[in-house]
Amino acid sequence: MSTSPSTSPSAPEAVLVTSMMRALAVFRWVALGGAVIGVLLGRSALVEPVAAVVLLTAATALTAHLYLLGRRRPTDPVRWSWLAVEVALGLTLLVGDGLVFSDDRAQSLPWAWPAAGIAAVGIAAAGRGSGPLYDHAGLLVAIIVGTVSVVSEIVLLGRFSGPDQIGVLFSKIGLWLLVGLLVGPLMRRLLRAERLISVAKAREELARELHDGVLQTLAMIQRRSGDPDLAALARDQENSLRTYLSDARLIGAAAAPSGRLGDAVVDAAESGPNPIDLSGGLDAVLRRVAAEAERHHRMTTQVVVAADCPPLSPATTAAVAGAVREAVTNSVKHGSAERVTIFAEPSEPDEVVGGDTVFVSVHDNGSGFVADGMTEGIGLSRSIRGRITEQGGRVEIVSRPGKGTEVKLWVKADRRSDR
């Protein structure tokens, strides 16, 4: 049986594993509460109350410790050392069950609590490697726990005399096997879905940055070159690159997903093919974008930012700057605009955005178009709408033939930002 070497999960996978372990921490408390209630309701059948208190105290201490550990250092509860301690305590509870209740009591003290250790092993193993051993690590632990329970109930405690004891024994084993059988493969599928989502986002960002840099350069060559052969070559390369960016197979070749989408947006804006300086707040950023457009496209721009316009987070600022730059480029490329006005101001809370909202408008004097029923290209769908929606914002396009085009953006303000 071959397995891949154990590795630490990537950032998105680690977040998923941490979330699952936090949910498991809640299950431990619920299972522990059930055990305490079981002892209180069945105190007439207790033969060793001191042993019951000791066992429940140990389970409570470990449950509390793992919960607090997960809050302070989320990756620590998935370490093999703590997993081994949890499974060992679960086995101790099963073996020590005979010291708590009399033989005629069918229900055991800790029947649900050891399931948390089985699930934790399955989650941790699925996040560390691939292969049958990692996928079914929880099932292997469930078999061990079930075997120990059988030996404890039948051999050590002699509880094989009545149907109630047999029924409880096999219901417990069934629970553990079910948890061990399902957690590993389910976690594997969740991690795979997380990777696909991350790769899809990386692919969208890659396509967007290529579009903003290479495609716009090729379009500029076509417009400004006096060499027809060079213009034809640029046009052919632009068409080829657009076809390539639209190929769904790009998702399989995308770069490894980044840990946080917001950080990736800022990094792409500041160091991508066509970098944007994000310093100085929204006013300064929009003025730099406008100055760049005037240099590249020989057009006139006007930037108006209200004095009371609230600040944006760095990721939102990067998204707005990229969307505005693409909107200005489209106004020249598709609308033959000679003048563009960029305006930003505070807005009433938007139904989609929510909270403090900033409204940004890019209005040109170009030829315009019929917006209803229009099929959005890469520039509008990815470089404008995609950027803004990823930051929780909203985009609206208003255009009429002969009346120019206005790109309206609504994004959420960040009152905590100083930028």
C-alpha positions in Angstrom: 0.0 0.0 0.0 1.6 3.2 -1.1 0.8 6.7 0.2 2.2 10.1 -0.5 4.4 11.6 2.1 2.7 13.6 4.9 2.6 17.3 4.1 1.2 20.3 5.8 -2.0 21.6 4.2 -2.0 24.7 2.1 -3.6 27.9 3.5 -7.2 27.3 2.1 -7.1 23.7 3.2 -5.8 24.6 6.6 -8.7 27.0 7.1 -11.1 24.1 6.2 -9.4 21.7 8.5 -9.4 24.3 11.3 -13.2 24.9 10.8 -13.9 21.2 11.0 -11.9 20.8 14.2 -13.8 23.7 15.8 -17.1 22.1 14.9 -15.7 18.9 16.4 -14.9 20.8 19.6 -18.6 21.6 20.0 -19.4 17.9 19.5 -17.1 17.0 22.3 -18.9 19.3 24.7 -22.3 17.9 23.6 -21.1 14.3 24.0 -19.6 15.1 27.4 -22.9 16.7 28.5 -24.7 13.6 27.5 -22.3 11.5 29.6 -22.8 13.7 32.6 -26.6 13.6 32.2 -26.4 9.8 31.9 -24.5 9.5 35.1 -27.0 11.8 36.9 -30.0 9.9 35.6 -28.5 6.6 36.3 -26.9 7.3 39.7 -28.9 4.5 41.3 -26.9 2.1 39.2 -23.5 3.6 40.2 -21.2 1.2 42.0 -18.1 3.4 41.9 -19.2 7.1 41.9 -15.6 8.2 42.5 -14.4 6.5 39.4 -17.2 8.1 37.4 -16.1 11.6 38.7 -12.5 10.9 37.8 -13.3 9.7 34.3 -15.7 12.6 33.6 -13.1 15.1 35.0 -10.4 13.7 32.7 -12.7 14.0 29.7 -13.8 17.5 30.7 -10.2 18.6 31.2 -9.1 17.3 27.8 -12.2 18.7 26.1 -11.6 22.1 27.6 -7.9 22.0 26.8 -8.5 21.1 23.1 -11.1 23.8 22.8 -8.9 26.5 24.2 -5.9 25.2 22.2 -7.9 25.4 19.0 -8.9 29.0 19.8 -5.3 30.1 20.5 -3.4 27.9 18.0 -5.9 26.4 15.5 -3.4 23.9 14.0 -2.3 22.3 17.3 -5.4 20.1 17.9 -4.6 18.2 14.6 -1.1 17.2 15.8 -0.7 13.5 16.1 0.4 13.8 19.8 -3.0 15.3 20.8 -4.9 12.9 18.6 -3.2 10.0 20.3 -4.0 11.5 23.8 -7.6 11.9 22.8 -8.0 8.3 21.4 -6.1 6.9 24.4 -8.5 8.7 26.8 -11.5 7.4 24.8 -10.2 3.8 25.2 -9.6 4.4 28.9 -13.2 5.5 29.3 -14.4 2.4 27.6 -12.3 0.1 29.7 -13.2 1.9 32.9 -16.9 1.9 32.2 -17.2 -1.3 34.2 -16.1 0.5 37.3 -18.9 3.0 37.1 -22.1 1.1 36.5 -23.4 -2.2 37.7 -23.5 -5.1 35.3 -27.3 -4.9 34.8 -27.1 -1.4 33.3 -27.1 -1.5 29.5 -26.1 2.1 28.7 -22.4 2.9 29.0 -20.8 6.1 30.3 -18.9 7.4 27.3 -20.5 5.8 24.3 -20.4 9.0 22.1 -17.3 10.9 23.3 -14.7 8.5 21.7 -16.4 9.2 18.3 -14.7 12.7 18.4 -11.3 11.1 18.5 -12.1 9.0 15.5 -13.4 12.0 13.6 -10.4 14.1 14.5 -8.0 11.4 13.2 -10.0 11.2 9.9 -10.0 15.0 9.5 -6.3 15.4 10.3 -5.2 12.5 8.1 -7.2 13.8 5.1 -5.5 17.2 5.5 -2.0 15.8 5.6 -1.7 13.4 2.7 -3.4 11.3 0.1 -3.8 7.6 -0.4 -5.8 4.7 1.2 -4.0 5.0 4.6 -4.8 8.7 5.0 -8.3 8.4 3.6 -9.3 5.6 6.0 -7.2 6.5 9.0 -10.4 7.3 10.9 -11.9 3.9 10.0 -8.7 2.1 11.3 -9.1 4.0 14.6 -12.8 3.1 14.8 -11.9 -0.6 14.4 -9.4 -0.3 17.2 -11.9 1.4 19.4 -14.6 -1.1 18.6 -12.2 -4.0 19.3 -11.2 -2.6 22.7 -14.9 -2.1 23.5 -15.7 -5.7 22.6 -12.8 -7.0 24.7 -13.8 -4.7 27.6 -17.5 -5.6 27.5 -17.2 -9.4 26.9 -13.9 -10.5 28.2 -13.1 -8.1 31.1 -16.6 -7.2 32.3 -18.5 -10.3 31.2 -21.4 -8.3 29.8 -22.5 -10.9 27.2 -25.5 -12.2 29.2 -28.5 -10.1 27.9 -29.8 -8.7 24.7 -29.8 -5.2 26.1 -26.0 -5.3 26.6 -25.4 -6.8 23.2 -27.7 -4.2 21.5 -25.9 -1.3 23.2 -22.5 -2.8 22.4 -23.2 -3.2 18.7 -24.9 0.2 18.4 -21.8 1.9 19.8 -19.6 0.0 17.4 -21.9 0.8 14.5 -21.6 4.5 15.4 -17.9 4.5 15.5 -17.5 2.5 12.3 -19.9 4.9 10.5 -18.0 8.0 11.7 -14.7 6.4 10.7 -16.0 5.3 7.3 -17.5 8.6 6.4 -15.3 11.4 7.8 -12.1 10.6 5.8 -13.6 10.4 2.3 -16.0 13.3 3.1 -13.1 15.5 4.2 -11.1 14.5 1.1 -14.0 15.6 -1.1 -14.3 18.9 0.8 -10.6 19.6 0.4 -10.8 18.8 -3.3 -13.7 21.2 -3.7 -11.7 23.8 -1.8 -8.8 23.3 -4.2 -11.0 23.6 -7.2 -12.5 26.8 -6.0 -9.1 28.3 -5.2 -7.7 27.2 -8.6 -10.7 28.7 -10.3 -10.2 32.0 -8.6 -6.5 31.9 -9.4 -7.4 31.2 -13.1 -9.7 34.2 -13.1 -7.0 36.4 -11.6 -4.5 35.1 -14.2 -6.8 35.7 -17.1 -7.7 39.2 -15.8 -4.1 40.3 -15.3 -3.1 39.0 -18.8 -6.1 40.8 -20.3 -5.2 44.1 -18.5 -1.6 43.9 -19.5 -0.9 42.0 -22.7 -4.2 42.4 -24.5 -4.3 46.1 -23.9 -0.7 46.5 -25.1 -1.6 44.6 -28.3 -4.7 46.7 -28.8 -2.6 49.8 -28.4 -0.1 48.5 -31.0 -2.9 48.0 -33.5 -4.2 51.5 -33.1 -0.9 53.4 -33.1 1.3 51.4 -35.4 1.9 52.6 -38.9 3.2 49.3 -40.0 0.2 47.2 -41.3 2.2 43.9 -40.9 2.9 44.7 -37.2 -0.7 45.7 -36.6 -1.9 42.5 -38.3 0.5 40.4 -36.1 -0.7 42.2 -33.0 -4.4 41.5 -34.0 -3.6 37.8 -34.5 -1.8 37.5 -31.2 -4.7 39.3 -29.4 -7.3 36.9 -30.9 -5.1 33.9 -30.0 -4.7 35.0 -26.4 -8.4 35.7 -26.0 -9.2 32.2 -27.3 -6.6 30.8 -24.8 -8.0 32.8 -21.9 -11.5 31.5 -22.6 -10.3 27.8 -22.6 -11.7 26.0 -19.5 -8.6 23.8 -19.5 -6.7 26.7 -18.0 -8.1 25.8 -14.6 -6.0 22.7 -14.6 -2.8 24.7 -15.3 -3.5 27.6 -12.9 -0.9 28.5 -10.3 -1.2 27.2 -6.8 -4.0 28.9 -4.9 -3.1 31.8 -2.7 -4.0 31.8 1.0 -6.3 34.9 1.0 -8.1 36.3 -1.9 -7.8 39.9 -0.6 -4.0 39.7 -0.3 -3.9 38.1 -3.8 -5.8 41.1 -5.2 -3.5 43.6 -3.7 -0.4 41.7 -4.8 -1.7 41.4 -8.4 -2.5 45.1 -8.5 0.9 46.2 -7.1 3.2 43.7 -8.9 1.2 42.4 -11.9 1.8 42.9 -15.6 0.4 46.5 -15.3 1.0 47.5 -11.7 -1.0 50.1 -9.8 0.4 52.2 -7.0 -2.2 51.9 -4.2 -0.7 54.5 -1.8 -2.4 57.8 -0.9 -6.0 56.6 -0.7 -8.7 56.4 -3.4 -8.3 60.0 -4.6 -4.6 59.6 -5.3 -5.1 56.2 -6.9 -7.8 57.3 -9.3 -5.7 60.4 -10.3 -2.8 58.1 -11.1 -5.1 55.8 -13.2 -6.4 58.9 -15.0 -2.9 60.3 -15.7 -1.9 56.9 -17.1 -4.9 56.9 -19.4 -4.1 60.3 -20.7 -0.5 59.2 -21.5 -1.5 56.0 -23.2 -4.7 57.0 -25.0 -4.2 60.7 -25.6 -7.5 61.6 -24.0 -8.8 64.1 -21.5 -9.8 62.9 -18.0 -11.4 64.6 -15.0 -11.3 63.1 -11.5 -13.7 64.3 -8.8 -13.6 62.6 -5.3 -15.8 64.0 -2.6 -14.0 65.3 0.5 -16.1 63.1 2.8 -15.6 60.0 0.8 -14.8 57.2 3.3 -11.7 55.1 2.9 -11.6 51.7 1.3 -9.6 48.6 2.3 -6.5 47.9 0.3 -8.1 45.0 -1.6 -11.2 47.1 -2.4 -9.0 50.0 -3.5 -7.1 47.7 -5.8 -10.3 46.3 -7.3 -11.8 49.7 -7.9 -8.5 51.0 -9.5 -8.3 48.0 -11.8 -12.0 48.2 -12.7 -11.8 52.0 -13.4 -8.7 51.5 -15.6 -10.4 48.8 -17.6 -13.5 51.0 -18.0 -11.5 54.0 -19.2 -9.6 51.7 -21.7 -12.9 50.3 -23.0 -14.3 53.8 -23.5 -11.4 54.6 -25.9 -11.1 51.2 -27.5 -14.8 50.5 -28.1 -16.5 53.9 -27.8 -13.8 56.2 -29.3 -14.3 58.5 -26.3 -12.2 61.6 -26.1 -13.2 62.6 -22.5 -13.8 60.6 -19.4 -15.0 61.8 -16.0 -14.2 59.7 -12.9 -16.4 60.5 -9.9 -16.5 59.0 -6.3 -18.6 59.9 -3.4 -20.3 58.4 -0.3 -23.6 56.6 -1.1 -26.7 55.5 0.7 -26.4 51.8 1.9 -26.8 49.5 -1.0 -29.0 46.4 -0.8 -26.2 44.2 -2.2 -23.2 45.9 -0.6 -24.6 46.8 2.8 -23.1 49.1 5.4 -21.2 52.3 4.5 -21.0 52.4 0.7 -18.8 54.3 -1.8 -20.2 55.0 -5.3 -17.7 55.4 -8.2 -18.7 56.4 -11.7 -16.7 56.3 -15.0 -18.6 58.4 -17.6 -17.4 58.9 -21.1 -18.5 60.9 -24.2 -18.1 57.9 -26.6 -20.4 56.4 -29.1 -22.3 54.3 -26.6 -24.2 51.1 -27.3 -27.4 49.2 -26.6 -26.7 47.7 -23.1 -29.8 45.5 -23.0 -29.1 41.9 -24.1 -25.4 42.6 -24.6 -23.0 39.7 -24.2 -20.2 40.7 -21.8 -16.6 40.1 -22.9 -13.6 39.4 -20.7 -12.9 43.1 -20.0 -16.4 43.7 -18.5 -17.1 40.4 -17.0 -13.7 39.8 -15.4 -11.8 43.0 -15.2 -14.7 45.1 -14.1 -17.6 43.1 -12.8 -15.4 40.2 -11.5 -13.1 42.5 -9.5 -15.9 44.4 -7.8 -18.2 41.4 -7.0 -15.3 39.5 -5.5 -15.0 42.4 -2.9 -18.8 42.3 -2.3 -19.7 45.2 -4.5 -22.1 45.8 -7.4 -21.7 47.0 -11.0 -24.2 48.6 -13.3 -23.6 49.6 -17.0 -25.7 52.5 -18.4 -25.3 53.3 -22.1 -27.2 54.5 -25.2 -26.0 54.9 -28.8 -24.7 58.4 -29.2 -25.0 59.2 -25.5 -21.8 57.7 -24.1 -21.4 55.0 -21.4 -21.4 55.2 -17.6 -19.9 52.4 -15.5 -21.3 52.6 -12.0 -19.6 50.8 -9.1 -20.8 50.4 -5.5 -18.3 49.1 -3.0 -18.2 48.7 0.8 -16.3 51.4 2.7 -13.7 50.4 5.4 -14.0 52.8 8.4 -11.1 51.0 10.0 -8.7 51.9 7.2 -6.4 54.9 7.4 -5.7 54.8 3.7 
